[in-house]
Amino acid sequence: MGISSAYSEEAASSKIIAADTFTLDGKERVAGKPLANLITEEGDARWVANGETVFSPDGKVVTFRENASFVAAVAISQPDRAIVVQARVVPESSEWVAVGFQPEPSGEWFTSELFVILPPNGIVELFGPQATSLFRQQLPKYSSAKPHTIALKYDPVTRMASVFVDGDQVIKPQEVSLSQPIGAAGFSSNVVNVAGDTWVDDFEVKEVAP
């Protein structure tokens, strides 16, 4: 799918809050080692993650065993302008992979105020507080075995949330009333059946134009 002009303009005017490519360094960032308590490559944010969340041999985030889920988040300041959380993901053998916003960093995903999931069937779904489904959309020409960049944008001024996949807006702005202020951003998977098949890479949180 092509990059929409609106998304490109936002990217050009963005300000990175935290970012991580999960590149291995042979020291703390080693295959099989946990992500928890490490610092992001940009933004100096500390990862809060569950014990299943580890580095893969090729520098991605995976689970270290089957039938487990990875969850990780970083603390951010409460946004006063539009903000995006995004990651490059492969959801292949999981129930889904998600990116989203939480009140505070947590190893428990369903404390999230706002998040979007990408399951293997390609039906993107946006959720609000208390895991309330807000909108679903089937992606065309989708493969769960190929990487896709999923991005969730939220504007606290207008209270509108939208979703992009590979640069294309797939869920148009939806009004969302959060029950708690945003204080963290992160990603999660749910029940990975084959360890290593499902992964996250190239995580970013950034301020963007409204």
Secondary structure, DSSP 8 states (H G I E B T S, - for coil): ----HHHHHHHHT-EEEEEE-----SSSS-TT-B-TT-B-TBT--BEEE-TTEEE-TTS-EEESSTTB--EEEEE----SS-EEEEEEEE-TTSSEEEEEEESS--S-GGG-SEEEEE-TT-EEEEEEGGGEEEEEEE-SS--TTS-EEEEEEEETTTTEEEEEETTEEEEEEEE---SS---EEEEEEE-BSSTTTSEEEEEEEEE---
